Amino acid sequence: MKIESLLEELSSDDPVRAESAAEEVVARGEEMLPDLVAAAAGIKATPRLRPHMRALGLIGPAAFDAVVAAWRRQELSGWLANRLLSGFDERCADRYAELAASPKYGVSGEGFAGLLRLGTDSDAGLRALVTCYARGGTAPYTADDYARALHDTFRPRLRALRRDPATPPHDRRGAMAALVAGGGADALDDRDRATIERLIRVKVPHETPAVPDNVLSGWWMAVPAASYEGLFDALGLHDRRPVTCAAGIAASEGRQVRVPVPGDGDREHSVGRVFVTPELDGWRLVFGDYDLLVGDDWYDISDTLERLSTHCGQAQFFFLDDAGGSDVWMVAENGRVIRQFVAESDPEWEGDPLPWETLAADAPDHDPEYDDAPPNAGTLGARSACAHLSVDPNGVGPETRVGGHGWLAVTAPGVGHGAFPGRLPL
């Protein structure tokens, strides 16, 4: 039977015909491989590929090797290789691990995708993870997914590699990275956590300070560095740990996670991470998930800021959304908002102007006969006001006076940092 007819029979709705075709594929597998791979090479739609995937999967390891060889010879595109390699079963687990260990990002990603799909718990899979992370640089996202999926079974073996004096140094580093990728910093034992904290404290004095980017949009709060300790209680933050600016930025821009509510396993709640910067020109800035730190109601902003200022003496809030046209800044002292500016279309001002402000009524182009400006209306939005009030995030850099180190904390107790997937830069 010709390849085309066999593939048509293989996808038949008649189970007898489909089974008969499958038996023929298995019997003639290696003989038909060149024609089968060649027949798939020109296809550009997944539905048309399914019979080819089914046939290759039935043949097994020899077909896997043929697809990889054709991909390396550039007879198959990356897209086609991705589709065809997704159809193999456990017989090819070690071959997926071999791909996963490749130094080529795309090849490695395909290997980990196969290991993840099969749920492969093998020494070959573990070694592929260690090899991948030992190289440094960016690992395929499928490697991170695989590390998380197999973390419970891999963790004891990875920890053992960390402590085995026969393990080469680069593999020990890879094992640590695989532990963190699978279970966060909490996956490390006490000795490794102490090592990471020492490394952070060594790096902090030499790093150039930085904060999350606010191009187009962003938000943050600021408190005096001298009284910043109060912010952890005020914002309900827990399990704080020293952190570099690079790691703090990456963590604060990450996604929330859902975890069980303590004492009620049937319910879940959202938890996020918060980055408190080192002292920057006498101030500490706070970055994190807006919904979890502030809330989703307008009045939540003033309530949060007033609570924060009660603990820290003063607190400031800034919100920018250039695309949506929102511009907000607010100052609170000793539990009370004393000045705020809000603009979405028409700007609104509340409170007495602060000493540094330029008032709209005093602007050179203001015409009192035609321009209607309340006596407390200023001229500066959040992008300018932050520099007068505390720190302009866009100006943070080598010239900024820095003190201490940053902190990374979480928004709920009893969660720790292990609930958050992925690795953070140091």
CORCORKA-V195082 format. One record per pair of residues at least 4 apart in sequence whose C-alpha atoms are under 7 Angstrom apart, sorted by the first residue. I is the first residue (numbers start at 1). J is the second residue. If there is no record, write none. Layout:
i | j
I | J
I | J
This chain:
i | j
1 | 5
1 | 6
2 | 6
3 | 7
3 | 36
4 | 8
5 | 9
6 | 10
6 | 21
7 | 11
7 | 51
7 | 52
8 | 12
9 | 17
9 | 18
9 | 21
10 | 18
10 | 21
10 | 22
10 | 51
11 | 18
11 | 51
12 | 17
12 | 18
14 | 18
15 | 19
16 | 20
17 | 21
18 | 22
19 | 23
20 | 24
21 | 25
22 | 26
23 | 27
24 | 28
25 | 29
25 | 55
25 | 59
26 | 58
26 | 59
28 | 32
29 | 33
29 | 59
30 | 62
32 | 36
33 | 37
33 | 63
34 | 38
35 | 39
36 | 40
37 | 41
37 | 67
40 | 49
40 | 52
41 | 75
41 | 76
43 | 48
43 | 49
45 | 49
46 | 50
49 | 53
50 | 54
51 | 55
52 | 56
53 | 57
53 | 84
53 | 87
54 | 58
54 | 87
55 | 59
56 | 60
56 | 63
57 | 87
57 | 88
57 | 89
59 | 63
60 | 64
60 | 88
60 | 91
60 | 92
61 | 65
61 | 91
61 | 92
62 | 66
63 | 67
64 | 68
64 | 85
65 | 69
66 | 70
67 | 71
67 | 81
68 | 72
69 | 73
70 | 74
70 | 75
70 | 76
71 | 75
71 | 76
71 | 77
71 | 81
76 | 80
76 | 81
77 | 81
78 | 82
79 | 83
80 | 84
81 | 85
82 | 86
82 | 110
86 | 114
88 | 92
90 | 118
92 | 96
93 | 97
93 | 115
93 | 120
94 | 98
94 | 124
95 | 99
96 | 100
96 | 111
96 | 112
96 | 114
96 | 115
97 | 101
97 | 111
97 | 115
97 | 124
97 | 125
97 | 128
98 | 102
99 | 107
99 | 108
99 | 111
100 | 107
100 | 108
100 | 109
100 | 110
100 | 111
100 | 112
100 | 128
101 | 108
101 | 128
101 | 131
101 | 132
102 | 107
102 | 108
103 | 108
104 | 108
105 | 109
105 | 140
106 | 110
107 | 111
108 | 112
109 | 113
109 | 140
109 | 142
109 | 143
110 | 114
111 | 115
112 | 116
112 | 142
112 | 143
112 | 146
113 | 117
113 | 142
114 | 118
115 | 119
115 | 120
116 | 120
116 | 146
120 | 125
121 | 125
121 | 150
122 | 126
123 | 127
124 | 128
125 | 129
126 | 130
126 | 154
127 | 131
128 | 132
129 | 133
129 | 143
129 | 178
130 | 134
130 | 171
130 | 174
130 | 175
130 | 178
131 | 135
131 | 171
131 | 174
132 | 139
133 | 139
133 | 174
133 | 177
133 | 178
134 | 170
134 | 171
134 | 173
134 | 174
139 | 143
140 | 144
141 | 145
142 | 146
143 | 147
144 | 148
144 | 181
144 | 182
144 | 422
145 | 149
146 | 150
147 | 151
147 | 178
147 | 181
147 | 182
148 | 181
148 | 182
148 | 183
150 | 154
151 | 155
151 | 182
151 | 183
154 | 158
155 | 159
155 | 179
156 | 160
157 | 161
158 | 162
158 | 175
158 | 179
159 | 163
160 | 164
161 | 167
161 | 172
161 | 175
162 | 172
162 | 175
162 | 176
167 | 171
167 | 172
168 | 172
169 | 173
170 | 174
171 | 175
172 | 176
173 | 177
174 | 178
175 | 179
176 | 180
177 | 181
178 | 182
179 | 183
179 | 187
179 | 188
180 | 184
180 | 185
180 | 187
180 | 422
180 | 423
181 | 421
181 | 422
181 | 423
182 | 421
182 | 422
183 | 187
183 | 418
183 | 419
183 | 421
184 | 417
184 | 418
184 | 419
184 | 420
184 | 421
184 | 422
184 | 423
185 | 417
185 | 418
186 | 417
186 | 418
187 | 418
188 | 192
188 | 193
189 | 193
190 | 194
191 | 195
192 | 196
193 | 197
194 | 198
195 | 199
196 | 200
197 | 201
197 | 242
198 | 202
199 | 203
200 | 204
200 | 243
200 | 244
200 | 426
203 | 207
204 | 244
204 | 405
208 | 397
208 | 398
209 | 245
209 | 396
209 | 397
209 | 398
210 | 245
210 | 396
210 | 397
211 | 245
211 | 249
211 | 393
212 | 249
214 | 218
216 | 321
216 | 322
216 | 323
217 | 320
217 | 321
217 | 322
218 | 319
218 | 320
218 | 321
219 | 318
219 | 319
219 | 320
220 | 285
220 | 286
220 | 287
220 | 317
220 | 318
220 | 319
221 | 285
221 | 286
221 | 316
221 | 317
221 | 318
222 | 283
222 | 284
222 | 285
222 | 286
222 | 315
222 | 316
222 | 317
223 | 228
223 | 283
223 | 284
223 | 285
223 | 312
223 | 314
223 | 315
223 | 316
224 | 228
224 | 282
224 | 283
224 | 284
224 | 314
225 | 279
225 | 282
225 | 283
225 | 284
227 | 312
228 | 284
228 | 312
230 | 234
230 | 311
230 | 312
231 | 235
231 | 308
231 | 311
231 | 312
232 | 236
232 | 237
233 | 237
234 | 307
234 | 308
234 | 311
235 | 293
236 | 411
237 | 409
237 | 410
237 | 411
237 | 412
238 | 409
238 | 410
238 | 411
238 | 412
238 | 413
239 | 409
239 | 410
239 | 416
240 | 407
240 | 408
240 | 409
241 | 407
241 | 408
241 | 409
242 | 405
242 | 406
242 | 407
242 | 408
243 | 247
243 | 248
243 | 405
243 | 406
243 | 407
243 | 408
244 | 248
244 | 405
244 | 406
244 | 426
245 | 249
245 | 277
245 | 406
246 | 250
246 | 425
246 | 426
247 | 251
247 | 424
247 | 425
247 | 426
248 | 252
248 | 275
248 | 408
249 | 253
249 | 275
250 | 254
250 | 424
251 | 273
251 | 424
252 | 273
252 | 274
252 | 275
252 | 287
252 | 288
252 | 289
253 | 288
255 | 272
256 | 270
256 | 271
256 | 272
257 | 270
257 | 271
257 | 272
257 | 420
258 | 268
258 | 269
258 | 270
258 | 271
259 | 268
259 | 269
259 | 270
260 | 264
260 | 265
260 | 267
260 | 268
260 | 269
261 | 265
261 | 267
261 | 268
261 | 269
271 | 410
271 | 411
271 | 412
272 | 289
272 | 410
272 | 411
273 | 288
273 | 408
273 | 409
273 | 410
273 | 411
274 | 287
274 | 288
274 | 408
274 | 409
274 | 410
275 | 286
275 | 287
275 | 288
275 | 407
275 | 408
275 | 409
276 | 284
276 | 285
276 | 286
276 | 287
276 | 406
276 | 407
276 | 408
277 | 284
277 | 285
277 | 286
277 | 406
277 | 407
278 | 284
278 | 402
278 | 403
278 | 404
278 | 405
278 | 406
279 | 283
279 | 284
279 | 402
279 | 403
279 | 404
280 | 284
280 | 400
280 | 401
280 | 402
280 | 403
281 | 400
281 | 401
281 | 402
283 | 390
289 | 293
290 | 294
290 | 295
291 | 295
291 | 296
294 | 300
294 | 301
294 | 304
295 | 300
296 | 300
299 | 303
300 | 304
301 | 305
302 | 306
302 | 337
303 | 307
304 | 308
305 | 309
305 | 315
305 | 316
305 | 332
306 | 310
306 | 332
306 | 335
306 | 336
306 | 337
307 | 311
307 | 335
308 | 312
308 | 315
309 | 313
309 | 314
309 | 315
309 | 332
309 | 333
309 | 334
309 | 335
310 | 334
310 | 335
313 | 333
313 | 334
314 | 332
314 | 333
314 | 334
315 | 331
315 | 332
315 | 333
316 | 330
316 | 331
316 | 332
317 | 329
317 | 330
317 | 331
318 | 328
318 | 329
318 | 330
318 | 382
319 | 327
319 | 328
319 | 329
320 | 326
320 | 327
320 | 328
321 | 325
321 | 326
321 | 327
322 | 326
325 | 344
326 | 343
326 | 344
327 | 342
327 | 343
327 | 344
327 | 381
327 | 382
328 | 341
328 | 342
328 | 343
328 | 382
329 | 340
329 | 341
329 | 342
329 | 382
330 | 339
330 | 340
330 | 341
331 | 337
331 | 338
331 | 339
331 | 340
332 | 336
332 | 337
332 | 338
333 | 337
333 | 338
338 | 351
339 | 350
339 | 351
339 | 352
340 | 349
340 | 350
340 | 351
341 | 348
341 | 349
341 | 350
342 | 347
342 | 348
342 | 349
343 | 347
343 | 348
349 | 376
349 | 377
352 | 376
353 | 357
353 | 376
356 | 388
357 | 378
358 | 378
358 | 379
359 | 363
359 | 377
359 | 378
359 | 379
360 | 366
360 | 373
360 | 377
360 | 378
360 | 379
361 | 366
361 | 373
361 | 375
362 | 366
366 | 371
367 | 371
368 | 372
373 | 377
380 | 384
380 | 385
381 | 385
382 | 386
385 | 389
386 | 390
386 | 391
386 | 392
387 | 391
387 | 392
392 | 396
396 | 400
415 | 419
